[in-house]
Amino acid sequence: MIKIYGKKDCKSCDEAVEYCKLKDIPYEYTSLGGGFQISEMQDINKTHKSFPMIVDCYFDGGKEVVEYIGTLNHLKSWLLK
């Protein structure tokens, strides 16, 4: 499942959500301050400095794996793999 870390009044965050809806991609959206803190993003990728930050979350052998994707443009490229 795709997880989108976003924030209020973020056009790119809204576009990422709409893109997932359009492509029928299962996703979860979480908003800064309402569902996560910046430290959670930094734990995933210390160099990512913009919104949204998008990751792929799945289970492998009973363990949750969080794969960093990046921004909306990175998500579009990642889906073409």
Secondary structure, DSSP 8 states (H G I E B T S, - for coil): -EEEEE-TT-HHHHHHHHHHHHTT--EEEEEBTTTB-HHHHHHH-TT--SS-EEEEEEEETTEEEEEEEESHHHHHHHHT-
